[in-house]
Amino acid sequence: MSNEEKSFPKTSINWYPGHMVKTKNDIKSKLKLIDIVIEVLDARIPVSSHNKEIDEIFVGKPKIVVLNKSDLSDMEETKKWKEYYLKNGCQVVIMNTNNPNNVAELIAKINEMGKEIYLKKNENKSIEINPIYRVAIVGIPNVGKSTLINKLAKKESAKVGNKPGVTLKNTWIRIANNIDLLDTPGILWPKLDENNAGVKLALTGNIKQEILDEEELACLGIEYLKNNDKHLTMLKEKYKIDDEDMDLEPYDLLEIIGKKRGCIISGGNVDTVRAAKIFLDELKNGKIGNISFEVC
């Protein structure tokens, strides 16, 4: 990891809906049925979007890491993360769910691993012609699991939303005629202050941005962009900020962004709350540029 972590002040966040405890217990009860685990991570924050409890629950199970939302990340960094996970014994698929080739690659990877696991399990038994591979898809809330499942199943019927915790129970779904996929609700750990994970999760929209003061969160995002040359250029170009203004404090830059976006209230003052909402939305949705908040 890099010194970019210094861009984020220490922030303690508690966010642990009660259904997550039930979810974990339900998953544990199905462990014997599961052949492969797919962990969906946000490619922009692979460390902060990884829940260590998932490793504990599925210890020993073969895993595919899906680096999702790669269309919003810095692809150079995402490729470095792919190499990192490969070296640590995981299969990896870089995923943009709008790219059918990425989805097809994941299905092929499941079949490749599933066949190997099935043959190993049944060395001295009769072999089925078309065995079913059982796969658990896991990850934190709002990381894109449901959208990915829709693409895998080639349907739009699964409930998908932009708020954390849309999936509220474990559900089996048949895909590709030979894969049973266990869709699970997103699981977060109780405290999100390790390595400033809570701030990064909020900036990328994986937890509700409202969990922090929006102006404070926007200032943290601006500070991060200022401390990276590539991202600094994106910030300046997106909001037409003059070079001499880049030495200003983040809140002052937020005011400049507010003026550029027409967030003016009575007396000619800037509505910094509205400006923060606009900035955070544009940052989250990649309108400022492809940004990775964690580098390998």
C-alpha positions as CSV (number, residue, x, y, z in Angstrom):
1,M,0.0,0.0,0.0
2,S,1.1,3.6,-0.6
3,N,1.4,6.8,1.4
4,E,-1.9,7.9,-0.1
5,E,-3.6,6.6,3.0
6,K,-2.3,9.8,4.7
7,S,-4.9,11.7,2.7
8,F,-7.7,10.4,4.9
9,P,-7.9,11.5,8.6
10,K,-8.9,8.7,11.0
11,T,-12.6,8.3,11.0
12,S,-14.6,5.8,13.1
13,I,-17.9,4.5,11.6
14,N,-20.2,1.9,13.0
15,W,-22.6,0.3,10.5
16,Y,-23.9,-3.2,11.1
17,P,-27.6,-3.9,10.4
18,G,-28.9,-6.8,12.4
19,H,-29.7,-8.9,9.3
20,M,-26.0,-9.3,8.7
21,V,-25.6,-11.6,11.7
22,K,-28.4,-13.8,10.4
23,T,-26.8,-13.8,7.0
24,K,-23.5,-15.1,8.2
25,N,-25.1,-17.9,10.2
26,D,-27.2,-18.9,7.2
27,I,-24.1,-19.0,4.9
28,K,-22.3,-21.1,7.5
29,S,-25.1,-23.6,7.4
30,K,-24.7,-24.1,3.7
31,L,-20.9,-24.3,3.6
32,K,-20.9,-28.1,2.8
33,L,-22.9,-27.4,-0.3
34,I,-20.6,-24.7,-1.7
35,D,-17.8,-25.6,-4.2
36,I,-16.5,-22.1,-5.1
37,V,-16.7,-18.7,-3.6
38,I,-16.9,-15.5,-5.7
39,E,-16.0,-12.4,-3.8
40,V,-17.0,-9.2,-5.5
41,L,-14.8,-6.3,-4.7
42,D,-14.9,-2.6,-5.9
43,A,-11.9,-2.3,-8.2
44,R,-11.4,1.3,-6.9
45,I,-10.9,0.1,-3.3
46,P,-10.1,-3.7,-3.2
47,V,-8.8,-3.5,0.3
48,S,-11.6,-1.5,1.9
49,S,-14.3,-3.4,0.0
50,H,-12.9,-6.7,1.3
51,N,-14.5,-8.1,4.5
52,K,-12.0,-10.3,6.4
53,E,-14.9,-12.2,7.9
54,I,-15.5,-13.7,4.4
55,D,-12.1,-15.3,4.6
56,E,-12.9,-16.8,8.0
57,I,-16.3,-18.1,6.9
58,F,-15.0,-19.7,3.7
59,V,-11.6,-20.8,4.8
60,G,-10.2,-23.5,2.4
61,K,-12.8,-22.9,-0.3
62,P,-11.4,-22.1,-3.8
63,K,-12.1,-18.4,-4.6
64,I,-12.6,-16.2,-7.6
65,V,-12.0,-12.5,-7.0
66,V,-14.1,-10.2,-9.1
67,L,-12.7,-6.7,-9.4
68,N,-16.0,-5.0,-10.2
69,K,-16.8,-1.5,-11.5
70,S,-13.5,-1.5,-13.4
71,D,-15.0,1.0,-15.8
72,L,-14.7,3.5,-12.9
73,S,-11.2,2.6,-11.7
74,D,-7.7,3.4,-12.9
75,M,-7.1,0.3,-15.1
76,E,-3.4,0.4,-14.6
77,E,-3.9,0.0,-10.8
78,T,-6.6,-2.6,-11.4
79,K,-4.3,-4.8,-13.4
80,K,-1.7,-4.5,-10.6
81,W,-4.3,-5.7,-8.1
82,K,-5.2,-8.6,-10.4
83,E,-1.5,-9.7,-10.3
84,Y,-1.5,-9.4,-6.5
85,Y,-4.5,-11.7,-6.1
86,L,-3.2,-14.2,-8.6
87,K,0.1,-14.4,-6.6
88,N,-2.0,-15.0,-3.5
89,G,-3.7,-18.1,-4.9
90,C,-7.0,-16.6,-6.2
91,Q,-8.5,-16.7,-9.6
92,V,-9.3,-13.1,-10.8
93,V,-11.8,-11.5,-13.3
94,I,-11.7,-7.8,-14.0
95,M,-15.4,-7.0,-14.3
96,N,-17.4,-4.3,-16.1
97,T,-20.9,-5.8,-16.0
98,N,-21.8,-3.9,-19.2
99,N,-19.1,-5.9,-21.0
100,P,-20.5,-9.3,-22.0
101,N,-17.0,-10.6,-22.5
102,N,-16.2,-10.1,-18.8
103,V,-19.4,-12.0,-17.8
104,A,-18.6,-14.8,-20.2
105,E,-15.0,-15.0,-18.8
106,L,-16.4,-15.4,-15.3
107,I,-18.7,-18.2,-16.3
108,A,-15.8,-19.9,-18.1
109,K,-13.7,-19.6,-15.0
110,I,-16.5,-21.1,-12.8
111,N,-16.7,-24.1,-15.2
112,E,-13.0,-24.6,-15.3
113,M,-12.6,-24.6,-11.5
114,G,-15.8,-26.5,-11.0
115,K,-14.8,-29.3,-13.3
116,E,-11.4,-29.6,-11.5
117,I,-13.0,-29.7,-8.1
118,Y,-15.7,-32.2,-9.2
119,L,-13.2,-34.6,-10.7
120,K,-11.0,-34.4,-7.6
121,K,-14.0,-35.1,-5.3
122,N,-15.1,-38.1,-7.4
123,E,-11.9,-39.8,-8.4
124,N,-13.2,-43.2,-7.5
125,K,-16.8,-42.7,-8.3
126,S,-18.9,-42.7,-11.4
127,I,-18.9,-39.3,-13.1
128,E,-22.0,-37.4,-14.0
129,I,-22.2,-36.1,-17.6
130,N,-23.4,-32.6,-16.5
131,P,-22.5,-32.0,-12.9
132,I,-23.9,-28.9,-11.1
133,Y,-21.4,-26.5,-9.6
134,R,-22.5,-24.6,-6.5
135,V,-21.1,-21.2,-6.1
136,A,-21.6,-18.6,-3.3
137,I,-21.3,-14.9,-4.5
138,V,-20.4,-12.7,-1.6
139,G,-19.3,-9.1,-0.9
140,I,-20.1,-5.9,1.0
141,P,-23.3,-4.0,0.3
142,N,-23.8,-2.1,-2.9
143,V,-20.6,-3.5,-4.5
144,G,-22.6,-4.7,-7.5
145,K,-23.5,-8.3,-6.7
146,S,-27.1,-8.2,-7.8
147,T,-26.3,-6.4,-11.1
148,L,-23.6,-9.0,-11.8
149,I,-26.1,-11.9,-11.0
150,N,-28.6,-10.3,-13.4
151,K,-26.0,-10.4,-16.2
152,L,-25.0,-13.9,-15.4
153,A,-28.6,-15.1,-15.4
154,K,-29.4,-12.9,-18.5
155,K,-32.4,-11.4,-16.8
156,E,-33.4,-8.2,-15.0
157,S,-35.7,-9.7,-12.4
158,A,-33.4,-9.8,-9.4
159,K,-34.0,-6.9,-7.1
160,V,-31.2,-4.3,-7.6
161,G,-30.8,-0.9,-5.9
162,N,-28.4,1.9,-5.3
163,K,-28.7,1.7,-1.5
164,P,-26.8,-0.8,0.7
165,G,-28.4,-4.0,1.8
166,V,-31.0,-4.5,-0.9
167,T,-30.7,-8.3,-0.9
168,L,-32.1,-9.4,2.5
169,K,-31.9,-13.1,2.3
170,N,-29.7,-15.9,0.8
171,T,-31.2,-17.1,-2.5
172,W,-30.1,-19.9,-4.9
173,I,-30.3,-19.0,-8.6
174,R,-29.6,-21.3,-11.5
175,I,-27.3,-19.8,-14.2
176,A,-25.8,-21.3,-17.4
177,N,-27.8,-24.5,-16.9
178,N,-25.1,-26.1,-14.7
179,I,-24.3,-23.5,-12.0
180,D,-26.3,-22.9,-8.8
181,L,-25.4,-19.5,-7.5
182,L,-26.0,-18.6,-3.9
183,D,-26.8,-14.8,-3.8
184,T,-26.1,-13.4,-0.3
185,P,-26.9,-10.0,1.3
186,G,-23.9,-7.7,1.6
187,I,-21.9,-8.2,4.8
188,L,-19.9,-5.4,6.5
189,W,-17.8,-5.7,9.6
190,P,-18.9,-3.6,12.7
191,K,-16.2,-1.0,12.6
192,L,-15.0,0.7,9.4
193,D,-12.1,2.8,10.7
194,E,-9.3,0.4,9.7
195,N,-7.2,2.1,7.0
196,N,-9.9,4.7,6.7
197,A,-12.1,2.2,5.0
198,G,-15.3,4.0,6.0
199,V,-14.3,7.2,4.1
200,K,-13.4,5.2,1.0
201,L,-16.6,3.2,1.1
202,A,-18.6,6.4,1.4
203,L,-16.7,8.2,-1.4
204,T,-17.4,5.2,-3.8
205,G,-21.0,4.9,-2.7
206,N,-20.7,1.4,-1.1
207,I,-22.2,2.7,2.1
208,K,-24.5,5.7,2.5
209,Q,-22.6,8.9,2.0
210,E,-25.0,10.5,4.5
211,I,-23.2,8.4,7.2
212,L,-20.7,11.2,7.3
213,D,-21.2,15.0,7.1
214,E,-21.4,15.5,3.3
215,E,-19.3,18.7,3.3
216,E,-16.6,16.9,5.4
217,L,-16.7,13.9,3.1
218,A,-16.4,16.1,0.0
219,C,-13.4,17.9,1.5
220,L,-11.8,14.5,2.2
221,G,-12.4,13.6,-1.4
222,I,-10.9,16.8,-2.7
223,E,-7.9,16.4,-0.4
224,Y,-7.3,12.9,-1.8
225,L,-7.4,14.2,-5.4
226,K,-5.1,17.0,-4.6
227,N,-2.4,14.6,-3.3
228,N,-2.2,12.6,-6.5
229,D,-0.8,14.3,-9.6
230,K,-3.0,12.4,-12.1
231,H,-6.1,13.0,-10.0
232,L,-5.1,16.6,-9.4
233,T,-5.2,17.2,-13.2
234,M,-8.6,15.6,-13.4
235,L,-9.9,17.9,-10.6
236,K,-8.6,21.0,-12.3
237,E,-9.9,20.1,-15.7
238,K,-13.3,19.0,-14.5
239,Y,-14.1,22.2,-12.5
240,K,-11.9,24.6,-14.5
241,I,-9.9,25.5,-11.4
242,D,-6.9,27.8,-11.9
243,D,-3.4,26.6,-10.9
244,E,-3.0,29.3,-8.3
245,D,-6.2,28.2,-6.5
246,M,-4.9,24.6,-6.0
247,D,-3.0,25.7,-2.9
248,L,-6.3,26.6,-1.2
249,E,-7.8,24.4,1.6
250,P,-10.3,21.8,0.5
251,Y,-13.3,23.7,1.8
252,D,-12.3,26.8,-0.2
253,L,-12.0,24.6,-3.3
254,L,-15.5,23.2,-2.5
255,E,-16.8,26.8,-2.6
256,I,-15.1,27.3,-6.0
257,I,-16.7,24.1,-7.3
258,G,-20.1,25.3,-6.0
259,K,-19.7,28.6,-7.9
260,K,-18.8,26.7,-11.1
261,R,-21.9,24.5,-10.6
262,G,-24.2,27.5,-9.9
263,C,-24.8,26.7,-6.2
264,I,-25.4,30.3,-5.3
265,I,-27.9,31.4,-2.6
266,S,-29.0,34.7,-1.3
267,G,-26.3,37.3,-0.7
268,G,-24.1,35.7,-3.4
269,N,-22.9,33.0,-0.9
270,V,-22.2,29.4,-2.0
271,D,-24.5,26.6,-0.9
272,T,-21.7,24.2,0.1
273,V,-24.0,21.4,1.0
274,R,-25.4,21.3,-2.5
275,A,-21.9,21.7,-3.9
276,A,-20.8,18.7,-1.8
277,K,-23.7,16.6,-3.1
278,I,-22.8,17.4,-6.7
279,F,-19.1,16.8,-6.2
280,L,-19.7,13.4,-4.4
281,D,-22.1,12.3,-7.0
282,E,-19.7,13.1,-9.8
283,L,-16.8,11.5,-8.0
284,K,-18.8,8.3,-7.2
285,N,-20.0,7.9,-10.8
286,G,-16.7,8.5,-12.5
287,K,-17.6,11.9,-14.0
288,I,-14.4,13.4,-12.7
289,G,-12.3,10.5,-14.1
290,N,-11.3,6.9,-13.6
291,I,-9.9,6.9,-10.0
292,S,-8.5,4.2,-7.8
293,F,-8.5,5.2,-4.1
294,E,-6.2,2.3,-3.2
295,V,-3.0,1.4,-5.1
296,C,-1.1,-1.9,-5.1
